[in-house]
């Protein structure tokens, strides 16, 4: 089951208002053309 969490960006050197979206419970993303998935890190 796909789960998402919104947490602090982590680390003392990151701004306090920086947030991270964590996706768990999946091992890959499926796209149906012409859809695109953009994962930034």
CHARMM internal coordinates of N, CA and C (Angstrom, degrees):
IC EDIT
DIST 1 N 1 CA 1.4351
DIST 1 CA 1 C 1.5323
ANGL 1 N 1 CA 1 C 108.34
DIST 1 C 2 N 1.3167
ANGL 1 CA 1 C 2 N 115.95
DIHE 1 N 1 CA 1 C 2 N 132.29
DIST 2 N 2 CA 1.4618
ANGL 1 C 2 N 2 CA 121.90
DIHE 1 CA 1 C 2 N 2 CA 178.60
DIST 2 CA 2 C 1.5237
ANGL 2 N 2 CA 2 C 109.58
DIHE 1 C 2 N 2 CA 2 C -70.98
DIST 2 C 3 N 1.3163
ANGL 2 CA 2 C 3 N 115.82
DIHE 2 N 2 CA 2 C 3 N 128.59
DIST 3 N 3 CA 1.4598
ANGL 2 C 3 N 3 CA 121.26
DIHE 2 CA 2 C 3 N 3 CA 176.91
DIST 3 CA 3 C 1.5181
ANGL 3 N 3 CA 3 C 108.32
DIHE 2 C 3 N 3 CA 3 C -130.11
DIST 3 C 4 N 1.3116
ANGL 3 CA 3 C 4 N 116.79
DIHE 3 N 3 CA 3 C 4 N 144.83
DIST 4 N 4 CA 1.4568
ANGL 3 C 4 N 4 CA 120.64
DIHE 3 CA 3 C 4 N 4 CA 175.10
DIST 4 CA 4 C 1.5212
ANGL 4 N 4 CA 4 C 109.01
DIHE 3 C 4 N 4 CA 4 C -128.32
DIST 4 C 5 N 1.3253
ANGL 4 CA 4 C 5 N 114.65
DIHE 4 N 4 CA 4 C 5 N 148.18
DIST 5 N 5 CA 1.4683
ANGL 4 C 5 N 5 CA 121.31
DIHE 4 CA 4 C 5 N 5 CA 177.02
DIST 5 CA 5 C 1.5096
ANGL 5 N 5 CA 5 C 107.80
DIHE 4 C 5 N 5 CA 5 C -134.10
DIST 5 C 6 N 1.3044
ANGL 5 CA 5 C 6 N 116.69
DIHE 5 N 5 CA 5 C 6 N 143.86
DIST 6 N 6 CA 1.4537
ANGL 5 C 6 N 6 CA 122.59
DIHE 5 CA 5 C 6 N 6 CA 174.47
DIST 6 CA 6 C 1.5191
ANGL 6 N 6 CA 6 C 106.81
DIHE 5 C 6 N 6 CA 6 C -108.92
DIST 6 C 7 N 1.3350
ANGL 6 CA 6 C 7 N 116.41
DIHE 6 N 6 CA 6 C 7 N 116.90
DIST 7 N 7 CA 1.4600
ANGL 6 C 7 N 7 CA 121.11
DIHE 6 CA 6 C 7 N 7 CA -177.17
DIST 7 CA 7 C 1.5204
ANGL 7 N 7 CA 7 C 109.80
DIHE 6 C 7 N 7 CA 7 C -131.80
DIST 7 C 8 N 1.3099
ANGL 7 CA 7 C 8 N 116.32
DIHE 7 N 7 CA 7 C 8 N 169.01
DIST 8 N 8 CA 1.4565
ANGL 7 C 8 N 8 CA 121.42
DIHE 7 CA 7 C 8 N 8 CA 176.56
DIST 8 CA 8 C 1.5182
ANGL 8 N 8 CA 8 C 109.64
DIHE 7 C 8 N 8 CA 8 C -61.59
DIST 8 C 9 N 1.3214
ANGL 8 CA 8 C 9 N 117.31
DIHE 8 N 8 CA 8 C 9 N 148.97
DIST 9 N 9 CA 1.4609
ANGL 8 C 9 N 9 CA 122.71
DIHE 8 CA 8 C 9 N 9 CA -178.93
DIST 9 CA 9 C 1.5128
ANGL 9 N 9 CA 9 C 113.94
DIHE 8 C 9 N 9 CA 9 C -59.23
DIST 9 C 10 N 1.3169
ANGL 9 CA 9 C 10 N 117.83
DIHE 9 N 9 CA 9 C 10 N -17.65
DIST 10 N 10 CA 1.4521
ANGL 9 C 10 N 10 CA 121.98
DIHE 9 CA 9 C 10 N 10 CA 175.10
DIST 10 CA 10 C 1.5145
ANGL 10 N 10 CA 10 C 113.67
DIHE 9 C 10 N 10 CA 10 C 89.05
DIST 10 C 11 N 1.3037
ANGL 10 CA 10 C 11 N 115.06
DIHE 10 N 10 CA 10 C 11 N 148.55
DIST 11 N 11 CA 1.4618
ANGL 10 C 11 N 11 CA 121.37
DIHE 10 CA 10 C 11 N 11 CA 175.51
DIST 11 CA 11 C 1.5171
ANGL 11 N 11 CA 11 C 113.78
DIHE 10 C 11 N 11 CA 11 C 79.67
DIST 11 C 12 N 1.3036
ANGL 11 CA 11 C 12 N 114.95
DIHE 11 N 11 CA 11 C 12 N 148.50
DIST 12 N 12 CA 1.4686
ANGL 11 C 12 N 12 CA 120.49
DIHE 11 CA 11 C 12 N 12 CA -177.49
DIST 12 CA 12 C 1.5194
ANGL 12 N 12 CA 12 C 112.38
DIHE 11 C 12 N 12 CA 12 C -74.56
DIST 12 C 13 N 1.3306
ANGL 12 CA 12 C 13 N 117.07
DIHE 12 N 12 CA 12 C 13 N -16.30
DIST 13 N 13 CA 1.4599
ANGL 12 C 13 N 13 CA 120.37
DIHE 12 CA 12 C 13 N 13 CA -178.12
DIST 13 CA 13 C 1.5253
ANGL 13 N 13 CA 13 C 112.80
DIHE 12 C 13 N 13 CA 13 C -90.00
DIST 13 C 14 N 1.3300
ANGL 13 CA 13 C 14 N 117.19
DIHE 13 N 13 CA 13 C 14 N -2.21
DIST 14 N 14 CA 1.4570
ANGL 13 C 14 N 14 CA 121.59
DIHE 13 CA 13 C 14 N 14 CA 178.76
DIST 14 CA 14 C 1.5268
ANGL 14 N 14 CA 14 C 109.90
DIHE 13 C 14 N 14 CA 14 C -94.61
DIST 14 C 15 N 1.3394
ANGL 14 CA 14 C 15 N 117.18
DIHE 14 N 14 CA 14 C 15 N 148.64
DIST 15 N 15 CA 1.4614
ANGL 14 C 15 N 15 CA 119.99
DIHE 14 CA 14 C 15 N 15 CA 177.85
DIST 15 CA 15 C 1.5331
ANGL 15 N 15 CA 15 C 110.79
DIHE 14 C 15 N 15 CA 15 C -60.16
DIST 15 C 16 N 1.3199
ANGL 15 CA 15 C 16 N 117.01
DIHE 15 N 15 CA 15 C 16 N 148.94
DIST 16 N 16 CA 1.4627
ANGL 15 C 16 N 16 CA 121.16
DIHE 15 CA 15 C 16 N 16 CA -178.93
DIST 16 CA 16 C 1.5218
ANGL 16 N 16 CA 16 C 112.01
DIHE 15 C 16 N 16 CA 16 C -67.69
DIST 16 C 17 N 1.3260
ANGL 16 CA 16 C 17 N 117.77
DIHE 16 N 16 CA 16 C 17 N -21.86
DIST 17 N 17 CA 1.4604
ANGL 16 C 17 N 17 CA 119.94
DIHE 16 CA 16 C 17 N 17 CA -179.91
DIST 17 CA 17 C 1.5362
ANGL 17 N 17 CA 17 C 112.94
DIHE 16 C 17 N 17 CA 17 C -95.67
DIST 17 C 18 N 1.3257
ANGL 17 CA 17 C 18 N 117.87
DIHE 17 N 17 CA 17 C 18 N 7.41
DIST 18 N 18 CA 1.4683
ANGL 17 C 18 N 18 CA 120.95
DIHE 17 CA 17 C 18 N 18 CA 177.39
DIST 18 CA 18 C 1.5150
ANGL 18 N 18 CA 18 C 109.12
DIHE 17 C 18 N 18 CA 18 C -83.87
DIST 18 C 19 N 1.3294
ANGL 18 CA 18 C 19 N 115.85
DIHE 18 N 18 CA 18 C 19 N 127.02
DIST 19 N 19 CA 1.4591
ANGL 18 C 19 N 19 CA 120.71
DIHE 18 CA 18 C 19 N 19 CA -177.67
DIST 19 CA 19 C 1.5208
ANGL 19 N 19 CA 19 C 109.84
DIHE 18 C 19 N 19 CA 19 C -117.89
DIST 19 C 20 N 1.3356
ANGL 19 CA 19 C 20 N 116.13
DIHE 19 N 19 CA 19 C 20 N 157.79
DIST 20 N 20 CA 1.4564
ANGL 19 C 20 N 20 CA 123.40
DIHE 19 CA 19 C 20 N 20 CA -179.23
DIST 20 CA 20 C 1.5282
ANGL 20 N 20 CA 20 C 108.14
DIHE 19 C 20 N 20 CA 20 C -127.64
DIST 20 C 21 N 1.3354
ANGL 20 CA 20 C 21 N 115.75
DIHE 20 N 20 CA 20 C 21 N 135.12
DIST 21 N 21 CA 1.4646
ANGL 20 C 21 N 21 CA 120.93
DIHE 20 CA 20 C 21 N 21 CA 173.38
DIST 21 CA 21 C 1.5199
ANGL 21 N 21 CA 21 C 107.01
DIHE 20 C 21 N 21 CA 21 C -98.17
DIST 21 C 22 N 1.3284
ANGL 21 CA 21 C 22 N 116.71
DIHE 21 N 21 CA 21 C 22 N 121.59
DIST 22 N 22 CA 1.4531
ANGL 21 C 22 N 22 CA 121.81
DIHE 21 CA 21 C 22 N 22 CA -179.86
DIST 22 CA 22 C 1.5290
ANGL 22 N 22 CA 22 C 108.86
DIHE 21 C 22 N 22 CA 22 C -107.99
DIST 22 C 23 N 1.3229
ANGL 22 CA 22 C 23 N 116.57
DIHE 22 N 22 CA 22 C 23 N 126.09
DIST 23 N 23 CA 1.4572
ANGL 22 C 23 N 23 CA 122.58
DIHE 22 CA 22 C 23 N 23 CA 178.47
DIST 23 CA 23 C 1.5199
ANGL 23 N 23 CA 23 C 107.56
DIHE 22 C 23 N 23 CA 23 C -106.06
DIST 23 C 24 N 1.3314
ANGL 23 CA 23 C 24 N 116.78
DIHE 23 N 23 CA 23 C 24 N 126.34
DIST 24 N 24 CA 1.4612
ANGL 23 C 24 N 24 CA 121.82
DIHE 23 CA 23 C 24 N 24 CA 179.44
DIST 24 CA 24 C 1.5223
ANGL 24 N 24 CA 24 C 109.31
DIHE 23 C 24 N 24 CA 24 C -131.41
DIST 24 C 25 N 1.3133
ANGL 24 CA 24 C 25 N 115.67
DIHE 24 N 24 CA 24 C 25 N 165.00
DIST 25 N 25 CA 1.4507
ANGL 24 C 25 N 25 CA 121.08
DIHE 24 CA 24 C 25 N 25 CA 174.93
DIST 25 CA 25 C 1.5213
ANGL 25 N 25 CA 25 C 114.08
DIHE 24 C 25 N 25 CA 25 C 86.74
DIST 25 C 26 N 1.3353
ANGL 25 CA 25 C 26 N 118.06
DIHE 25 N 25 CA 25 C 26 N 8.42
DIST 26 N 26 CA 1.4644
ANGL 25 C 26 N 26 CA 121.16
DIHE 25 CA 25 C 26 N 26 CA 176.44
DIST 26 CA 26 C 1.5240
ANGL 26 N 26 CA 26 C 108.79
DIHE 25 C 26 N 26 CA 26 C -133.24
DIST 26 C 27 N 1.3310
ANGL 26 CA 26 C 27 N 115.92
DIHE 26 N 26 CA 26 C 27 N 151.89
DIST 27 N 27 CA 1.4635
ANGL 26 C 27 N 27 CA 118.52
DIHE 26 CA 26 C 27 N 27 CA 176.90
DIST 27 CA 27 C 1.5252
ANGL 27 N 27 CA 27 C 112.05
DIHE 26 C 27 N 27 CA 27 C -110.18
DIST 27 C 28 N 1.3410
ANGL 27 CA 27 C 28 N 117.38
DIHE 27 N 27 CA 27 C 28 N -6.11
DIST 28 N 28 CA 1.4569
ANGL 27 C 28 N 28 CA 121.66
DIHE 27 CA 27 C 28 N 28 CA 175.16
DIST 28 CA 28 C 1.5282
ANGL 28 N 28 CA 28 C 109.48
DIHE 27 C 28 N 28 CA 28 C -164.62
DIST 28 C 29 N 1.3202
ANGL 28 CA 28 C 29 N 115.63
DIHE 28 N 28 CA 28 C 29 N 166.28
DIST 29 N 29 CA 1.4541
ANGL 28 C 29 N 29 CA 122.11
DIHE 28 CA 28 C 29 N 29 CA 176.13
DIST 29 CA 29 C 1.5256
ANGL 29 N 29 CA 29 C 108.03
DIHE 28 C 29 N 29 CA 29 C -109.70
DIST 29 C 30 N 1.3316
ANGL 29 CA 29 C 30 N 116.97
DIHE 29 N 29 CA 29 C 30 N 137.77
DIST 30 N 30 CA 1.4565
ANGL 29 C 30 N 30 CA 120.91
DIHE 29 CA 29 C 30 N 30 CA 176.34
DIST 30 CA 30 C 1.5169
ANGL 30 N 30 CA 30 C 109.23
DIHE 29 C 30 N 30 CA 30 C -103.67
DIST 30 C 31 N 1.3149
ANGL 30 CA 30 C 31 N 115.57
DIHE 30 N 30 CA 30 C 31 N 133.66
DIST 31 N 31 CA 1.4565
ANGL 30 C 31 N 31 CA 121.48
DIHE 30 CA 30 C 31 N 31 CA 177.06
DIST 31 CA 31 C 1.5185
ANGL 31 N 31 CA 31 C 109.68
DIHE 30 C 31 N 31 CA 31 C -115.07
DIST 31 C 32 N 1.3104
ANGL 31 CA 31 C 32 N 115.86
DIHE 31 N 31 CA 31 C 32 N 141.59
DIST 32 N 32 CA 1.4529
ANGL 31 C 32 N 32 CA 121.76
DIHE 31 CA 31 C 32 N 32 CA 172.06
DIST 32 CA 32 C 1.5172
ANGL 32 N 32 CA 32 C 106.33
DIHE 31 C 32 N 32 CA 32 C -109.40
DIST 32 C 33 N 1.3406
ANGL 32 CA 32 C 33 N 117.48
DIHE 32 N 32 CA 32 C 33 N 111.82
DIST 33 N 33 CA 1.4643
ANGL 32 C 33 N 33 CA 119.74
DIHE 32 CA 32 C 33 N 33 CA -176.89
DIST 33 CA 33 C 1.5322
ANGL 33 N 33 CA 33 C 110.92
DIHE 32 C 33 N 33 CA 33 C -52.62
DIST 33 C 34 N 1.3045
ANGL 33 CA 33 C 34 N 118.46
DIHE 33 N 33 CA 33 C 34 N 137.36
DIST 34 N 34 CA 1.4596
ANGL 33 C 34 N 34 CA 130.07
DIHE 33 CA 33 C 34 N 34 CA 13.76
DIST 34 CA 34 C 1.5296
ANGL 34 N 34 CA 34 C 114.02
DIHE 33 C 34 N 34 CA 34 C -97.01
DIST 34 C 35 N 1.3400
ANGL 34 CA 34 C 35 N 118.85
DIHE 34 N 34 CA 34 C 35 N 21.55
DIST 35 N 35 CA 1.4598
ANGL 34 C 35 N 35 CA 121.34
DIHE 34 CA 34 C 35 N 35 CA -180.00
DIST 35 CA 35 C 1.5219
ANGL 35 N 35 CA 35 C 111.25
DIHE 34 C 35 N 35 CA 35 C -65.02
DIST 35 C 36 N 1.3389
ANGL 35 CA 35 C 36 N 116.22
DIHE 35 N 35 CA 35 C 36 N 150.71
DIST 36 N 36 CA 1.4606
ANGL 35 C 36 N 36 CA 122.89
DIHE 35 CA 35 C 36 N 36 CA 175.84
DIST 36 CA 36 C 1.5107
ANGL 36 N 36 CA 36 C 108.80
DIHE 35 C 36 N 36 CA 36 C -128.68
DIST 36 C 37 N 1.3116
ANGL 36 CA 36 C 37 N 116.90
DIHE 36 N 36 CA 36 C 37 N 145.96
DIST 37 N 37 CA 1.4617
ANGL 36 C 37 N 37 CA 122.09
DIHE 36 CA 36 C 37 N 37 CA 172.60
DIST 37 CA 37 C 1.5137
ANGL 37 N 37 CA 37 C 107.34
DIHE 36 C 37 N 37 CA 37 C -113.60
DIST 37 C 38 N 1.3169
ANGL 37 CA 37 C 38 N 116.32
DIHE 37 N 37 CA 37 C 38 N 126.57
DIST 38 N 38 CA 1.4605
ANGL 37 C 38 N 38 CA 121.94
DIHE 37 CA 37 C 38 N 38 CA 179.78
DIST 38 CA 38 C 1.5184
ANGL 38 N 38 CA 38 C 107.92
DIHE 37 C 38 N 38 CA 38 C -114.19
DIST 38 C 39 N 1.3310
ANGL 38 CA 38 C 39 N 116.36
DIHE 38 N 38 CA 38 C 39 N 118.14
DIST 39 N 39 CA 1.4697
ANGL 38 C 39 N 39 CA 121.66
DIHE 38 CA 38 C 39 N 39 CA 178.98
DIST 39 CA 39 C 1.5214
ANGL 39 N 39 CA 39 C 106.36
DIHE 38 C 39 N 39 CA 39 C -115.06
DIST 39 C 40 N 1.3126
ANGL 39 CA 39 C 40 N 116.33
DIHE 39 N 39 CA 39 C 40 N 118.80
DIST 40 N 40 CA 1.4612
ANGL 39 C 40 N 40 CA 121.80
DIHE 39 CA 39 C 40 N 40 CA -179.56
DIST 40 CA 40 C 1.5241
ANGL 40 N 40 CA 40 C 108.49
DIHE 39 C 40 N 40 CA 40 C -105.69
DIST 40 C 41 N 1.2833
ANGL 40 CA 40 C 41 N 116.25
DIHE 40 N 40 CA 40 C 41 N 143.16
DIST 41 N 41 CA 1.4520
ANGL 40 C 41 N 41 CA 118.77
DIHE 40 CA 40 C 41 N 41 CA 179.89
DIST 41 CA 41 C 1.4879
ANGL 41 N 41 CA 41 C 112.56
DIHE 40 C 41 N 41 CA 41 C -146.28
END
COOR INIT
IC SEED 1 N 1 CA 1 C
IC BUILD
